[in-house]
Amino acid sequence: MGSSSREGIVEVFDALDADVDRLCGLSFDVLTIPERLRALERLERLARRLRTPQHTLINQLDLQASEEELGGTLRSALADRLRITTAEAGRRIDEAADLGNAAR
């Protein structure tokens, strides 16, 4: 993993948000059945790839953030911030620990 600047990270997230907005605005009516299946396959690959930075961020928070900084446990902080259940937050923390590269 290379080093990144704060500005570079924000720029990538802004571009990703814009591209996802464009994707969500498409109708897909012109695609054939095989093309729709390929599009779904690509979306699945993208969703899986996006888990990598998620794992990294969760592991970094787990290793570096105090409960005081988080306003509680990591599980409750993720649940509140991401608007997910605490069970889902726990699942993501466990998945990040199992599959992600811990930022040590």
MDTraj code that builds the backbone (N, CA, C; nanometers):
import mdtraj as md
import numpy as np

residues = "MET GLY SER SER SER ARG GLU GLY ILE VAL GLU VAL PHE ASP ALA LEU ASP ALA ASP VAL ASP ARG LEU CYS GLY LEU SER PHE ASP VAL LEU THR ILE PRO GLU ARG LEU ARG ALA LEU GLU ARG LEU GLU ARG LEU ALA ARG ARG LEU ARG THR PRO GLN HIS THR LEU ILE ASN GLN LEU ASP LEU GLN ALA SER GLU GLU GLU LEU GLY GLY THR LEU ARG SER ALA LEU ALA ASP ARG LEU ARG ILE THR THR ALA GLU ALA GLY ARG ARG ILE ASP GLU ALA ALA ASP LEU GLY ASN ALA ALA ARG".split()
xyz = np.array([
    [0.0835, -0.1166, 0.0000],
    [0.0000, 0.0000, 0.0000],
    [0.0883, 0.1234, 0.0000],
    [0.0582, 0.2191, -0.0857],
    [0.1349, 0.3420, -0.0916],
    [0.0798, 0.4452, 0.0044],
    [0.1602, 0.5481, 0.0256],
    [0.1120, 0.6562, 0.1113],
    [0.0209, 0.7474, 0.0302],
    [-0.0663, 0.8158, 0.0996],
    [-0.1637, 0.9024, 0.0334],
    [-0.1762, 1.0321, 0.1110],
    [-0.2069, 1.1385, 0.0393],
    [-0.2339, 1.2658, 0.1059],
    [-0.3830, 1.2738, 0.1384],
    [-0.4170, 1.3556, 0.2355],
    [-0.5584, 1.3760, 0.2685],
    [-0.6347, 1.4256, 0.1465],
    [-0.5737, 1.5206, 0.0752],
    [-0.6386, 1.5770, -0.0437],
    [-0.6608, 1.4699, -0.1498],
    [-0.5627, 1.3822, -0.1680],
    [-0.5758, 1.2747, -0.2659],
    [-0.6871, 1.1783, -0.2305],
    [-0.6989, 1.1480, -0.1023],
    [-0.8044, 1.0576, -0.0564],
    [-0.9416, 1.1198, -0.0806],
    [-0.9574, 1.2460, -0.0432],
    [-1.0849, 1.3159, -0.0642],
    [-1.1180, 1.3218, -0.2128],
    [-1.0182, 1.3477, -0.2952],
    [-1.0386, 1.3552, -0.4403],
    [-1.0892, 1.2225, -0.4956],
    [-1.0317, 1.1121, -0.4508],
    [-1.0747, 0.9800, -0.4982],
    [-1.2179, 0.9510, -0.4533],
    [-1.2506, 0.9809, -0.3273],
    [-1.3876, 0.9594, -0.2798],
    [-1.4873, 1.0463, -0.3556],
    [-1.4511, 1.1716, -0.3837],
    [-1.5401, 1.2599, -0.4601],
    [-1.5646, 1.2056, -0.6004],
    [-1.4590, 1.1570, -0.6660],
    [-1.4724, 1.1006, -0.8005],
    [-1.5575, 0.9733, -0.7968],
    [-1.5352, 0.8898, -0.6959],
    [-1.6131, 0.7671, -0.6817],
    [-1.7609, 0.7994, -0.6601],
    [-1.7898, 0.8958, -0.5727],
    [-1.9289, 0.9383, -0.5510],
    [-1.9939, 0.9846, -0.6812],
    [-1.9216, 1.0653, -0.7577],
    [-1.9753, 1.1176, -0.8839],
    [-2.0010, 1.0048, -0.9832],
    [-1.9083, 0.9103, -0.9918],
    [-1.9259, 0.7989, -1.0852],
    [-2.0406, 0.7073, -1.0432],
    [-2.0560, 0.6847, -0.9139],
    [-2.1677, 0.6024, -0.8664],
    [-2.3002, 0.6734, -0.8936],
    [-2.3035, 0.8051, -0.8760],
    [-2.4243, 0.8811, -0.9102],
    [-2.4598, 0.8626, -1.0573],
    [-2.3601, 0.8694, -1.1439],
    [-2.3842, 0.8496, -1.2877],
    [-2.4365, 0.7088, -1.3139],
    [-2.3764, 0.6088, -1.2510],
    [-2.4184, 0.4701, -1.2689],
    [-2.5630, 0.4512, -1.2232],
    [-2.5973, 0.5088, -1.1100],
    [-2.7334, 0.4949, -1.0569],
    [-2.8374, 0.5642, -1.1446],
    [-2.7950, 0.6580, -1.2255],
    [-2.8859, 0.7283, -1.3148],
    [-2.9119, 0.6567, -1.4465],
    [-2.8445, 0.5458, -1.4702],
    [-2.8621, 0.4708, -1.5951],
    [-2.9854, 0.3816, -1.5876],
    [-3.0468, 0.3534, -1.7046],
    [-3.1661, 0.2684, -1.7062],
    [-3.1346, 0.1233, -1.7425],
    [-3.0299, 0.0977, -1.8177],
    [-2.9869, -0.0360, -1.8602],
    [-3.0834, -0.1019, -1.9584],
    [-3.1844, -0.0289, -2.0051],
    [-3.2834, -0.0847, -2.0971],
    [-3.2228, -0.1330, -2.2282],
    [-3.1155, -0.0720, -2.2715],
    [-3.0571, -0.1065, -2.4016],
    [-2.9714, -0.2325, -2.3961],
    [-2.9435, -0.2836, -2.2773],
    [-2.8560, -0.3997, -2.2649],
    [-2.9303, -0.5293, -2.2951],
    [-2.8581, -0.6226, -2.3530],
    [-2.9111, -0.7572, -2.3750],
    [-2.9027, -0.8344, -2.2429],
    [-2.9625, -0.9518, -2.2400],
    [-2.9569, -1.0354, -2.1194],
    [-2.8119, -1.0688, -2.0834],
    [-2.7294, -1.1165, -2.1789],
    [-2.5895, -1.1438, -2.1436],
    [-2.5152, -1.0184, -2.0944],
    [-2.5459, -0.9035, -2.1531],
    [-2.4816, -0.7792, -2.1094],
    [-2.5248, -0.7415, -1.9679],
    [-2.6507, -0.7663, -1.9354],
    [-2.6986, -0.7390, -1.7993],
    [-2.6297, -0.8310, -1.6985],
    [-2.6135, -0.9570, -1.7372],
    [-2.5429, -1.0500, -1.6488],
    [-2.3977, -1.0059, -1.6284],
    [-2.3318, -0.9611, -1.7356],
    [-2.1939, -0.9108, -1.7232],
    [-2.1895, -0.7859, -1.6363],
    [-2.2891, -0.7000, -1.6501],
    [-2.2949, -0.5791, -1.5674],
    [-2.3098, -0.6168, -1.4196],
    [-2.3947, -0.7142, -1.3908],
    [-2.4101, -0.7604, -1.2528],
    [-2.2804, -0.8202, -1.1993],
    [-2.2120, -0.8943, -1.2853],
    [-2.0832, -0.9524, -1.2461],
    [-1.9830, -0.8421, -1.2118],
    [-1.9802, -0.7389, -1.2930],
    [-1.8885, -0.6268, -1.2677],
    [-1.9247, -0.5544, -1.1385],
    [-2.0544, -0.5347, -1.1145],
    [-2.0971, -0.4713, -0.9897],
    [-2.0554, -0.5542, -0.8683],
    [-2.0685, -0.6849, -0.8790],
    [-2.0272, -0.7723, -0.7689],
    [-1.8772, -0.7613, -0.7438],
    [-1.7987, -0.7602, -0.8500],
    [-1.6525, -0.7448, -0.8362],
    [-1.6184, -0.6124, -0.7696],
    [-1.6854, -0.5064, -0.8130],
    [-1.6612, -0.3747, -0.7532],
    [-1.6977, -0.3736, -0.6048],
    [-1.8122, -0.4312, -0.5710],
    [-1.8551, -0.4348, -0.4307],
    [-1.7530, -0.5095, -0.3453],
    [-1.7007, -0.6190, -0.3970],
    [-1.5995, -0.6951, -0.3231],
    [-1.4705, -0.6161, -0.3091],
    [-1.4307, -0.5466, -0.4145],
    [-1.3074, -0.4668, -0.4088],
    [-1.3203, -0.3519, -0.3101],
    [-1.4394, -0.2940, -0.2987],
    [-1.4598, -0.1828, -0.2063],
    [-1.4492, -0.2262, -0.0601],
    [-1.4600, -0.3563, -0.0355],
    [-1.4432, -0.4048, 0.1013],
    [-1.2988, -0.3890, 0.1490],
    [-1.2030, -0.3868, 0.0571],
    [-1.0624, -0.3744, 0.0960],
    [-1.0348, -0.2445, 0.1707],
    [-1.0699, -0.1267, 0.1158],
    [-1.0464, -0.0061, 0.1948],
    [-1.1332, -0.0009, 0.3208],
    [-1.2518, -0.0610, 0.3152],
    [-1.3362, -0.0657, 0.4346],
    [-1.2664, -0.1447, 0.5451],
    [-1.2098, -0.2597, 0.5099],
    [-1.1373, -0.3399, 0.6087],
    [-1.0199, -0.2617, 0.6667],
    [-0.9468, -0.1940, 0.5796],
    [-0.8314, -0.1164, 0.6250],
    [-0.8736, -0.0092, 0.7240],
    [-0.9785, 0.0655, 0.6905],
    [-1.0252, 0.1725, 0.7790],
    [-1.0757, 0.1176, 0.9123],
    [-1.1506, 0.0095, 0.9082],
    [-1.2012, -0.0503, 1.0325],
    [-1.0854, -0.0986, 1.1186],
    [-0.9892, -0.1673, 1.0576],
    [-0.8746, -0.2168, 1.1342],
    [-0.7919, -0.1027, 1.1917],
    [-0.7764, 0.0051, 1.1168],
    [-0.7033, 0.1210, 1.1688],
    [-0.7761, 0.1808, 1.2887],
    [-0.9074, 0.1951, 1.2783],
    [-0.9849, 0.2459, 1.3919],
    [-0.9725, 0.1530, 1.5122],
    [-0.9790, 0.0237, 1.4876],
    [-0.9699, -0.0745, 1.5952],
    [-0.8359, -0.0637, 1.6682],
    [-0.7297, -0.0417, 1.5924],
    [-0.5957, -0.0354, 1.6511],
    [-0.5598, 0.1010, 1.7087],
    [-0.6139, 0.2070, 1.6522],
    [-0.5638, 0.3398, 1.6852],
    [-0.6608, 0.4294, 1.7614],
    [-0.7897, 0.4050, 1.7520],
    [-0.8875, 0.4963, 1.8128],
    [-0.9271, 0.4483, 1.9521],
    [-0.9380, 0.5422, 2.0436],
    [-0.9853, 0.5098, 2.1781],
    [-1.1381, 0.5181, 2.1806],
    [-1.1963, 0.4554, 2.2826],
    [-1.3419, 0.4648, 2.2974],
    [-1.3843, 0.6097, 2.3172],
    [-1.2988, 0.6878, 2.3803],
    [-1.3291, 0.8300, 2.3995],
    [-1.3385, 0.9011, 2.2645],
    [-1.2434, 0.8726, 2.1752],
    [-1.2455, 0.9346, 2.0418],
    [-1.3663, 0.8890, 1.9613],
    [-1.4035, 0.7625, 1.9785],
    [-1.5148, 0.7052, 1.9029],
    [-1.6503, 0.7377, 1.9646],
    [-1.6513, 0.7787, 2.0893],
    [-1.7772, 0.8019, 2.1588],
    [-1.8411, 0.6731, 2.2058],
    [-1.7618, 0.5709, 2.2237],
    [-1.8092, 0.4394, 2.2672],
    [-1.7222, 0.3321, 2.2052],
    [-1.7762, 0.2124, 2.1999],
    [-1.7019, 0.1024, 2.1388],
    [-1.6971, 0.1207, 1.9874],
    [-1.6050, 0.0521, 1.9250],
    [-1.5973, 0.0565, 1.7787],
    [-1.7281, 0.0064, 1.7187],
    [-1.7812, -0.0987, 1.7752],
    [-1.9078, -0.1556, 1.7253],
    [-2.0197, -0.0514, 1.7290],
    [-2.0344, 0.0167, 1.8409],
    [-2.1422, 0.1160, 1.8504],
    [-2.1134, 0.2382, 1.7641],
    [-1.9866, 0.2762, 1.7533],
    [-1.9507, 0.3909, 1.6685],
    [-1.9822, 0.3624, 1.5219],
    [-1.9468, 0.2421, 1.4752],
    [-1.9773, 0.2064, 1.3362],
    [-2.1283, 0.1990, 1.3142],
    [-2.1990, 0.1383, 1.4084],
    [-2.3447, 0.1269, 1.3946],
    [-2.4083, 0.2651, 1.3833],
    [-2.3667, 0.3564, 1.4692],
    [-2.4233, 0.4918, 1.4661],
    [-2.3849, 0.5656, 1.3388],
    [-2.2576, 0.5648, 1.3055],
    [-2.2082, 0.6445, 1.1922],
    [-2.2564, 0.5902, 1.0579],
    [-2.2612, 0.4581, 1.0450],
    [-2.2997, 0.3959, 0.9176],
    [-2.4491, 0.3643, 0.9106],
    [-2.5192, 0.3902, 1.0198],
    [-2.6637, 0.3628, 1.0275],
    [-2.6943, 0.2155, 0.9983],
    [-2.6215, 0.1301, 1.0699],
    [-2.6409, -0.0143, 1.0599],
    [-2.6640, -0.0672, 1.2011],
    [-2.7065, -0.1918, 1.2116],
    [-2.7267, -0.2507, 1.3436],
    [-2.5922, -0.2795, 1.4090],
    [-2.5937, -0.2942, 1.5407],
    [-2.4695, -0.3301, 1.6092],
    [-2.4247, -0.4704, 1.5691],
    [-2.5195, -0.5584, 1.5377],
    [-2.4827, -0.6925, 1.4912],
    [-2.4077, -0.6840, 1.3582],
    [-2.4567, -0.6013, 1.2664],
    [-2.3890, -0.5835, 1.1376],
    [-2.2529, -0.5182, 1.1579],
    [-2.2458, -0.4224, 1.2482],
    [-2.1169, -0.3581, 1.2770],
    [-2.0177, -0.4608, 1.3305],
    [-2.0629, -0.5467, 1.4192],
    [-1.9764, -0.6523, 1.4717],
    [-1.9306, -0.7475, 1.3634],
    [-2.0218, -0.7812, 1.2724],
    [-1.9857, -0.8696, 1.1614],
    [-1.8771, -0.8061, 1.0766],
    [-1.8905, -0.6767, 1.0491],
    [-1.7914, -0.6070, 0.9672],
    [-1.6564, -0.5977, 1.0379],
    [-1.6584, -0.5765, 1.1675],
    [-1.5336, -0.5722, 1.2443],
    [-1.4651, -0.7081, 1.2387],
    [-1.5423, -0.8149, 1.2584],
    [-1.4865, -0.9503, 1.2516],
    [-1.4320, -0.9813, 1.1125],
    [-1.5071, -0.9429, 1.0098],
    [-1.4632, -0.9658, 0.8720],
    [-1.3348, -0.8894, 0.8427],
    [-1.3277, -0.7660, 0.8885],
    [-1.2072, -0.6855, 0.8667],
    [-1.0874, -0.7486, 0.9356],
    [-1.1081, -0.8000, 1.0566],
    [-0.9987, -0.8643, 1.1296],
    [-0.9532, -0.9911, 1.0582],
    [-1.0487, -1.0661, 1.0025],
    [-1.0154, -1.1911, 0.9339],
    [-0.9541, -1.1697, 0.7963],
    [-1.0086, -1.0749, 0.7205],
    [-0.9709, -1.0614, 0.5799],
    [-0.8855, -0.9404, 0.5483],
    [-0.8945, -0.8385, 0.6301],
    [-0.8241, -0.7145, 0.6004],
    [-0.6804, -0.7172, 0.6459],
    [-0.6039, -0.6264, 0.5887],
    [-0.4660, -0.6089, 0.6316],
    [-0.4663, -0.5130, 0.7485],
    [-0.4365, -0.5642, 0.8655],
    [-0.4339, -0.4784, 0.9835],
    [-0.3265, -0.3721, 0.9668],
    [-0.3610, -0.2498, 0.9986],
    [-0.2681, -0.1369, 0.9852],
    [-0.1830, -0.1281, 1.1110],
    [-0.0793, -0.2036, 1.1136],
    [0.0088, -0.2072, 1.2315],
    [0.1340, -0.1297, 1.2067],
])
top = md.Topology()
chain = top.add_chain()
for i, resn in enumerate(residues, 1):
    res = top.add_residue(resn, chain, resSeq=i)
    for name in ("N", "CA", "C"):
        top.add_atom(name, md.element.get_by_symbol(name[0]), res)
traj = md.Trajectory(xyz[None], top)
